[in-house]
């Protein structure tokens, strides 16, 4: 009876180990998938940064153009408004004015509201940009800490999946990346 109990206990222990092995393999697979997803996201960062910079440059160019056109239109409209009265024909739409045009103070107030809305949106953009930059810096610092302590984690049974410092150095430097690719037979355009 004791051998039977021992054998039964051993079988249960084997089943338990098999379940733990399966769970471990599933966790390992999940971590690998997460690592691949993170790698993909990180590879998208340069394009996202370039797009953000291009959008900011284009926004600046268009704002300047808008401001120039707005000033010209404002001057013209102000001049026209001072000469138009009820019953006159509008030089733009050729309709007779059935009501008096708003006073300049009202027009200025409307513009001020639009300007405040624009300034608020500008502040929201700056805040979002700052938040992104801070988050990126935190991620970089945390990854660096994990990389430096990789061996300590390994001693307690935790595998940290991060690139080596040398690889990060190559990836963060255009000249090093170019040289690395050339040295490894990748056909790349000349670096300028």
C-alpha positions as CSV (number, residue, x, y, z in Angstrom):
1,X,0.0,0.0,0.0
2,X,2.9,2.4,0.8
3,X,4.5,1.8,-2.6
4,X,1.2,2.4,-4.2
5,X,0.8,5.7,-2.4
6,X,4.4,6.7,-3.2
7,X,3.8,5.9,-6.9
8,X,0.5,7.8,-6.8
9,X,2.3,10.8,-5.2
10,X,5.0,10.7,-7.8
11,X,2.5,10.6,-10.6
12,X,0.7,13.7,-9.1
13,X,4.1,15.5,-8.8
14,X,4.9,14.7,-12.4
15,X,1.5,16.0,-13.5
16,X,2.0,19.2,-11.4
17,X,5.5,19.7,-13.0
18,X,4.0,19.2,-16.5
19,X,1.4,21.9,-15.7
20,X,4.1,24.2,-14.4
21,X,6.2,23.5,-17.5
22,X,3.2,24.3,-19.8
23,X,2.5,27.5,-17.8
24,X,6.2,28.5,-18.0
25,X,6.3,27.9,-21.8
26,X,3.1,30.0,-22.2
27,X,4.5,32.8,-20.1
28,X,7.7,32.7,-22.1
29,X,5.8,32.8,-25.4
30,X,3.7,35.8,-24.1
31,X,6.9,37.6,-23.0
32,X,8.5,37.0,-26.4
33,X,5.3,38.3,-28.2
34,X,5.4,41.4,-25.9
35,X,9.1,41.9,-26.7
36,X,8.3,41.7,-30.4
37,X,5.5,44.2,-30.0
38,X,7.8,46.6,-28.1
39,X,10.5,46.2,-30.7
40,X,8.0,47.0,-33.4
41,X,6.8,50.1,-31.5
42,X,10.3,51.3,-30.9
43,X,11.1,50.9,-34.6
44,X,8.2,53.2,-35.3
45,X,9.5,56.0,-33.0
46,X,11.9,57.6,-35.6
47,X,9.1,57.8,-38.2
48,X,6.7,59.2,-35.5
49,X,9.3,61.8,-34.4
50,X,10.0,62.8,-38.0
51,X,6.2,63.1,-38.7
52,X,5.8,65.2,-35.5
53,X,8.7,67.5,-36.6
54,X,7.3,67.8,-40.1
55,X,3.8,68.6,-38.8
56,X,5.2,71.2,-36.5
57,X,7.1,72.8,-39.3
58,X,4.1,72.8,-41.6
59,X,1.9,74.1,-38.8
60,X,4.3,77.0,-38.3
61,X,4.4,77.8,-42.1
62,X,0.6,77.7,-42.4
63,X,0.1,79.8,-39.2
64,X,2.4,82.5,-40.7
65,X,0.5,82.3,-44.0
66,X,-2.9,82.4,-42.2
67,X,-1.8,85.4,-40.1
68,X,-0.6,87.3,-43.2
69,X,-3.9,86.6,-45.0
70,X,-5.9,87.3,-42.0
71,X,-4.3,90.8,-41.6
72,X,-4.9,91.6,-45.2
73,X,-8.6,90.4,-45.1
74,X,-9.2,92.2,-41.8
75,X,-7.9,95.5,-43.1
76,X,-10.0,95.1,-46.3
77,X,-13.1,94.0,-44.4
78,X,-12.8,96.8,-41.8
79,X,-12.5,99.3,-44.6
80,X,-15.6,97.9,-46.3
81,X,-17.6,97.7,-43.1
82,X,-17.0,101.4,-42.3
83,X,-18.5,102.4,-45.7
84,X,-21.5,100.0,-45.8
85,X,-24.9,100.9,-44.4
86,X,-28.3,99.3,-44.3
87,X,-29.7,99.2,-47.9
88,X,-26.2,99.3,-49.6
89,X,-25.1,96.6,-51.9
90,X,-22.4,94.3,-50.6
91,X,-19.4,94.3,-52.9
92,X,-18.8,90.6,-52.2
93,X,-22.2,88.9,-52.5
94,X,-24.0,91.7,-54.4
95,X,-27.0,91.6,-51.9
96,X,-28.6,94.5,-50.3
97,X,-27.8,94.8,-46.6
98,X,-31.0,94.2,-44.7
99,X,-29.5,94.6,-41.2
100,X,-26.7,96.8,-39.9
101,X,-23.2,95.2,-39.8
102,X,-21.8,94.4,-36.4
103,X,-19.8,97.1,-34.7
104,X,-16.0,96.8,-34.8
105,X,-16.0,96.0,-31.1
106,X,-18.2,92.9,-31.7
107,X,-15.9,91.8,-34.5
108,X,-12.9,92.2,-32.3
109,X,-14.6,90.2,-29.5
110,X,-15.3,87.4,-31.9
111,X,-11.7,87.4,-33.1
112,X,-10.5,87.4,-29.5
113,X,-12.6,84.3,-28.7
114,X,-11.2,82.5,-31.7
115,X,-7.6,83.6,-30.8
116,X,-8.1,82.3,-27.2
117,X,-9.4,79.0,-28.5
118,X,-6.3,78.7,-30.8
119,X,-4.0,79.6,-27.9
120,X,-5.7,76.9,-25.7
121,X,-5.2,74.3,-28.5
122,X,-1.6,75.4,-28.8
123,X,-1.1,74.9,-25.1
124,X,-2.7,71.4,-25.3
125,X,-0.3,70.5,-28.1
126,X,2.7,71.7,-26.1
127,X,1.5,69.7,-23.1
128,X,1.0,66.6,-25.1
129,X,4.4,67.0,-26.7
130,X,6.0,67.5,-23.3
131,X,4.2,64.4,-21.9
132,X,5.4,62.3,-24.9
133,X,9.0,63.5,-24.4
134,X,8.9,62.8,-20.7
135,X,7.5,59.3,-21.2
136,X,10.0,58.5,-23.8
137,X,12.9,59.6,-21.5
138,X,11.5,57.5,-18.6
139,X,11.2,54.5,-20.9
140,X,14.8,55.0,-22.0
141,X,16.1,55.3,-18.4
142,X,14.1,52.3,-17.2
143,X,15.4,50.2,-20.1
144,X,18.9,51.3,-19.3
145,X,18.5,50.3,-15.7
146,X,17.2,46.9,-16.6
147,X,20.0,46.4,-19.1
148,X,22.6,47.3,-16.4
149,X,21.1,44.9,-13.8
150,X,20.4,42.0,-16.2
151,X,22.7,39.7,-14.3
152,X,21.2,40.5,-10.9
153,X,17.8,39.7,-12.3
154,X,19.1,36.5,-13.8
155,X,20.4,35.4,-10.4
156,X,16.9,35.5,-8.9
157,X,15.4,33.6,-11.8
158,X,14.1,36.5,-13.9
159,X,15.1,36.9,-17.5
160,X,15.2,40.5,-18.7
161,X,14.8,40.8,-22.4
162,X,16.6,43.9,-23.5
163,X,19.2,44.7,-26.1
164,X,22.8,45.0,-25.1
165,X,24.3,48.4,-24.5
166,X,26.6,48.0,-27.6
167,X,23.6,47.3,-29.9
168,X,21.7,50.3,-28.4
169,X,24.7,52.5,-29.1
170,X,24.8,51.4,-32.7
171,X,21.0,51.9,-33.2
172,X,21.1,55.4,-31.6
173,X,24.0,56.6,-33.9
174,X,23.4,57.0,-37.6
175,X,27.1,56.7,-38.5
176,X,27.5,53.6,-36.4
177,X,24.4,52.1,-37.9
178,X,25.6,52.8,-41.4
179,X,29.0,51.4,-40.6
180,X,27.5,48.3,-39.0
181,X,25.3,47.6,-42.0
182,X,28.1,48.1,-44.5
183,X,30.4,45.8,-42.5
184,X,27.7,43.1,-42.5
185,X,27.1,43.2,-46.2
186,X,23.9,45.2,-46.3
187,X,23.6,47.3,-49.4
188,X,23.0,50.8,-48.1
189,X,23.1,54.3,-49.7
190,X,26.3,56.3,-49.1
191,X,26.1,58.2,-45.8
192,X,26.0,62.0,-46.3
